[in-house]
Amino acid sequence: MDRRTLLRAAVAGGAAAFSGSLWAGAAVAAPAQPGPSPYGPLGTADANGIRLPAGFTSRIIARSRQTVAGTSYTWHDAPDGGACFPAGTGWIYVSNSEITPNGGASAVRFNADGSIASAYRILSGTNQNCAGGATPWATWLSCEEVSLGYVYETYPQGGTTAVRRAAMGRFKHEAAACDPDRKVIYLTEDETNGCFYRFRPTNWGDLSAGTLEVLVAGTATSGPVTWAPVPDPSAASTLTRSQVSGAKRFNGGEGCWYADGTCWFTTKGDNRVWAYDAVNQRISLAYDDSLVSGTAPLTGVDNITGARSGDLYVAEDGGDMEICLITPDEVVAPFLKITGQSSSEICGPAFSPDGTRFYFSSQRGTSGSSSGGITYEVRGPFR
């Protein structure tokens, strides 16, 4: 039985969106190569400047420094990492603000029919909030992308003050992904010689205490790895990435996504998507633009998310201003393209809880400035 048939059987049987066994083998065998998208070619740009496959439509949800429609809330500058959460009969999309000072994060709450119910601030007074990750207990981990930055646990429903989680280490945080099977949280570091970390809370669901570990391996792009504790997560005298001999280096850690035994993370410095097989403790390459036959469709790799189909969606920081998908059949192809915004980057890809709506932002929009950010929604026949 091939991987596509296995994937369909898993989805039909109500299995998790991704299967680590399907994907880990694929990633080890060979990185993804260009091919036709399961949704077909991109059409001409719509009224919002978005090129989409047939059957898909876009709408603008919010613009930086403008009031979110139907609310009195002004949307933040430089929208970045994001995620969706269930909320009653509707849902919430949260978005970071990658500015200094007073970055933080905001939320938009949607009614069951997709109309906007409210918008509000969930984190204030922090710096350069880039990406992050959702937890199984429905909080949003907002990460500071500054030297000695912190992770803040925020509450998308509102009404609860965000909490600094110092035990998760001080470094140039980028993204986070929760692994409920091993009860750890993976963390990326946006440095040219950064590391890949995991945090083991003392009690799962409580991030106030725990152990920060760093991945240790050789220089190879695939093979077995181990983990070692970081002696001083506070980095009081030595940077976290410099505390453990043999810690593996990654060139500009970006997005991070976990599903069913595999943690996927991206590195922008070398345009790679990595797969960490948490079951067998191995790493491999799911994508590398230098190993592509012909023209690479995906460059400037950044934020990453997954769909129920098993497809990965990878946003570009620059590149062709596209969101590309990588299928379990090891095919990489454009899913959408933003036109007229070459001085921006695409951030915060996330699916609504039911998988029918897809959110993302153009951080600097048409102006090329952090004050010109635009947040979008796409609807269509997602598989």
C-alpha positions in Angstrom: 0.0 0.0 0.0 1.5 3.4 -1.0 1.7 6.4 1.4 -1.3 8.2 -0.2 -3.5 5.2 0.3 -2.2 4.8 3.9 -2.9 8.5 4.5 -6.5 8.3 3.2 -7.1 5.2 5.3 -5.8 7.0 8.4 -8.0 10.1 7.8 -11.0 7.9 7.1 -10.4 6.1 10.4 -10.3 9.3 12.4 -6.6 9.2 13.0 -4.5 12.3 13.7 -3.9 14.7 10.8 -0.3 13.5 10.3 1.2 10.1 10.7 4.8 10.2 11.9 5.4 6.7 10.4 4.3 7.9 6.9 6.2 11.1 6.9 9.4 10.1 8.7 10.1 7.4 6.2 9.4 9.8 3.3 11.7 12.4 4.8 14.6 10.0 5.3 14.2 8.5 1.8 14.5 11.8 -0.1 13.6 15.5 0.4 10.5 16.7 -1.4 10.7 17.7 -5.1 8.6 20.0 -7.2 5.4 18.7 -8.7 1.8 19.5 -9.5 -0.3 20.8 -6.6 -3.3 18.7 -5.5 -5.3 21.8 -6.0 -4.1 22.6 -9.5 -2.4 25.8 -10.8 -2.8 29.3 -9.3 -5.3 31.6 -10.9 -5.0 35.3 -11.5 -4.9 37.6 -8.6 -8.2 38.4 -6.9 -9.4 41.8 -5.6 -7.1 41.3 -2.6 -4.0 40.6 -4.7 -4.0 36.9 -3.8 -3.5 34.2 -6.4 -5.4 31.0 -5.4 -6.3 27.7 -7.0 -9.8 27.3 -8.5 -12.6 27.2 -6.0 -10.7 29.2 -3.3 -11.5 32.8 -2.2 -9.9 35.3 0.2 -11.0 38.1 2.4 -9.2 40.6 4.6 -9.7 40.2 8.3 -7.6 43.1 9.7 -5.1 45.8 8.8 -2.5 47.3 11.0 -3.5 50.6 12.7 -7.0 50.2 11.5 -10.1 49.1 13.5 -11.1 45.5 13.0 -14.5 45.4 11.3 -17.4 45.2 13.7 -15.2 46.1 16.7 -13.5 49.0 18.4 -10.1 47.4 18.5 -7.1 48.6 16.4 -5.1 45.8 14.9 -1.4 45.6 15.8 1.7 46.4 13.6 3.8 43.7 11.9 1.5 40.7 12.4 3.6 37.5 12.7 3.1 34.0 14.1 -0.5 32.8 14.7 -2.8 30.0 15.6 -6.5 29.1 16.0 -8.4 27.9 19.0 -12.0 26.7 19.5 -14.3 29.2 21.2 -17.9 28.1 21.9 -19.6 27.6 18.6 -16.9 29.8 16.9 -13.2 30.1 17.1 -10.3 32.5 17.7 -7.3 33.5 15.6 -4.3 34.9 17.6 -1.5 36.9 16.0 1.8 38.1 17.4 3.2 41.6 16.8 6.9 41.6 15.8 7.8 45.1 16.9 9.9 46.7 19.6 8.9 48.0 22.0 5.4 46.8 22.9 5.0 43.9 20.5 2.7 41.4 22.2 -0.2 39.6 20.6 -3.9 40.2 19.7 -6.9 38.0 19.0 -9.9 38.0 16.7 -13.0 36.0 17.8 -15.3 34.6 15.1 -18.9 33.5 15.3 -20.0 30.2 14.0 -20.8 31.7 10.6 -17.4 33.3 10.3 -18.4 36.8 11.1 -16.2 38.7 13.5 -17.5 38.9 17.1 -14.7 40.8 18.8 -11.0 41.6 18.8 -8.7 42.4 21.7 -5.2 42.4 23.1 -3.9 39.3 25.0 -0.2 40.3 25.5 1.4 43.7 26.0 4.8 45.2 27.0 7.0 42.6 25.3 9.4 42.8 22.4 9.6 41.4 18.9 7.0 38.7 19.3 7.7 36.6 16.3 6.3 33.1 16.2 5.1 30.7 19.0 2.8 27.7 19.3 -0.5 26.5 20.7 -0.7 24.2 23.7 -3.1 21.3 24.2 -4.7 23.2 27.0 -5.6 26.1 24.7 -3.0 28.7 25.5 -0.7 30.5 23.1 3.0 30.6 23.6 4.3 33.9 22.3 8.0 34.0 21.7 10.3 37.0 21.9 12.8 37.1 19.0 15.5 39.1 20.8 18.7 38.2 22.5 17.8 36.7 26.0 14.1 36.7 25.0 11.4 35.0 26.9 8.4 32.8 26.2 5.0 34.2 27.4 2.0 32.0 28.0 -1.1 33.9 26.8 -4.8 33.2 27.0 -6.7 33.5 23.7 -10.1 33.6 25.4 -9.1 36.9 27.1 -9.6 37.9 30.7 -6.4 36.3 32.0 -3.1 38.0 32.3 -0.2 36.5 30.3 2.6 34.8 32.3 6.3 34.9 31.5 7.7 31.3 31.4 11.3 31.9 32.4 12.0 28.1 32.8 11.7 27.7 29.1 15.0 29.6 28.7 16.3 32.9 27.6 17.5 33.1 23.9 16.3 34.4 20.6 13.1 32.4 20.6 11.2 31.8 17.4 8.6 29.1 17.5 7.2 26.3 19.8 5.4 23.0 19.2 3.9 20.8 21.8 4.4 17.1 21.8 1.7 15.6 24.1 2.9 12.1 23.6 6.3 12.7 25.2 5.0 15.7 27.2 7.7 18.1 25.9 7.7 21.4 23.9 10.1 21.9 21.1 11.6 25.3 20.6 13.5 26.9 17.7 16.2 29.6 17.9 16.6 32.3 15.2 20.4 32.6 15.1 22.8 31.6 12.3 24.4 29.2 14.7 21.2 28.5 16.7 20.0 25.3 18.3 16.9 23.1 18.6 15.6 22.7 22.1 12.9 20.9 24.0 11.4 21.8 27.4 10.2 19.1 29.7 7.8 20.6 32.2 7.9 19.1 35.7 4.1 18.7 35.4 2.5 18.6 31.9 0.2 21.5 31.5 2.2 23.7 34.0 5.1 25.6 32.4 6.3 27.2 35.6 9.1 24.7 36.1 10.9 22.0 34.1 14.1 21.1 32.3 15.4 22.8 29.1 17.4 20.4 26.8 19.3 20.9 23.6 19.6 18.5 20.6 23.0 17.0 20.3 24.2 15.4 17.0 27.0 15.5 14.5 27.1 17.7 11.4 25.2 15.3 9.2 21.7 16.2 7.9 20.2 12.9 8.9 20.8 10.3 11.6 20.3 9.6 15.3 20.3 12.4 17.9 20.4 12.7 21.7 19.4 15.4 24.1 21.4 17.1 26.8 20.2 19.4 29.6 21.1 23.1 29.3 23.0 23.9 32.6 21.7 27.5 32.9 18.5 28.3 31.0 18.6 31.8 32.3 21.9 32.4 30.3 23.1 34.6 33.1 26.8 34.3 32.0 26.8 32.0 28.9 24.3 31.9 26.0 22.2 28.8 26.1 23.5 27.7 22.6 27.1 27.8 23.9 26.6 25.8 27.1 26.6 22.2 25.7 29.4 20.7 23.7 28.2 19.0 20.6 24.9 20.8 20.4 23.8 20.7 16.7 23.7 24.0 14.9 20.9 25.2 12.7 21.0 28.2 10.4 18.2 30.5 11.5 15.5 28.4 13.2 12.0 29.5 12.2 8.6 27.7 12.2 7.8 24.6 14.2 4.9 22.1 14.0 4.3 18.7 15.7 1.9 16.0 14.6 1.8 12.3 15.5 5.4 11.5 16.3 7.2 14.1 14.1 8.2 17.6 14.8 8.8 19.7 11.6 10.9 22.8 11.8 12.3 25.2 9.3 15.7 27.0 8.9 15.7 30.1 6.8 19.5 30.4 6.4 19.6 27.3 4.2 16.0 27.0 3.1 15.4 23.7 4.7 12.5 21.9 6.4 13.6 19.4 9.0 11.8 16.4 10.4 12.6 15.2 13.9 11.3 11.7 14.4 10.5 11.8 18.1 9.7 8.1 18.3 13.1 6.9 17.0 15.0 10.1 17.9 16.3 10.8 14.4 16.5 13.9 12.2 16.2 14.1 8.4 15.4 16.6 5.7 11.9 16.9 4.4 12.9 19.7 2.0 16.1 21.4 0.9 16.0 23.9 -2.0 19.6 23.1 -2.9 18.6 19.5 -3.6 15.7 20.4 -5.9 15.7 19.4 -9.5 15.2 22.6 -11.5 13.9 25.8 -10.0 13.0 25.6 -6.3 9.4 26.5 -5.7 10.0 27.2 -2.0 12.6 29.7 -0.8 12.8 32.0 2.3 11.2 29.2 4.4 9.5 30.6 7.6 6.4 29.7 9.5 4.9 26.2 9.1 1.6 24.5 9.9 -0.2 21.3 9.0 -3.6 20.3 7.6 -5.8 17.3 8.3 -4.8 16.0 4.8 -1.3 15.5 6.0 0.0 18.4 3.9 2.5 20.8 5.4 2.0 24.5 4.6 5.2 26.6 4.6 5.1 30.4 4.4 7.9 32.4 2.7 9.8 35.3 4.1 10.4 37.0 0.8 11.0 34.4 -1.9 8.1 34.6 -4.3 5.7 35.7 -1.5 4.0 32.2 -1.6 2.7 29.7 0.8 3.8 26.3 -0.5 2.6 22.9 0.5 4.6 19.7 0.9 2.5 16.6 0.5 3.0 13.2 2.1 3.9 12.1 -1.4 7.0 14.3 -1.2 5.8 16.9 -3.6 6.3 20.6 -3.0 4.1 23.1 -4.9 2.7 26.7 -4.4 -0.7 26.9 -2.7 -1.1 30.7 -2.9 0.8 33.8 -3.9 0.5 37.4 -2.7 1.1 39.9 -5.5 2.3 43.5 -5.2 3.9 43.1 -1.8 7.6 42.2 -2.6 8.9 44.0 0.5 6.8 41.9 2.9 6.8 38.4 4.3 4.1 35.9 5.0 3.4 34.9 8.6 1.1 33.1 10.9 -0.4 30.3 8.7 -3.1 28.5 10.7 -6.3 26.5 10.1 -9.6 27.0 11.9 -10.4 24.1 14.2 -12.7 22.5 11.6 -10.0 22.8 8.9 -12.2 24.8 6.5 -10.6 28.2 6.8 -7.0 29.2 6.6 -5.5 32.3 8.1 -2.2 34.1 7.5 -0.7 37.6 7.4 1.5 39.8 5.2 3.6 41.4 7.7 4.3 44.7 5.9 1.6 44.6 3.2 1.8 46.9 0.2 3.6 49.7 2.1 6.7 47.6 3.1 6.3 49.0 6.6 5.3 47.3 9.8 2.3 49.7 10.0 1.0 48.2 6.7 0.4 44.6 7.9 -2.6 42.7 6.5 -4.3 39.6 7.9 -6.2 37.3 5.6 -8.6 34.4 5.5 -8.9 31.8 2.7 -11.8 29.5 2.2 -12.2 26.6 -0.3 -12.2 22.9 -0.9 -9.3 21.9 1.4 -8.8 18.2 1.2 
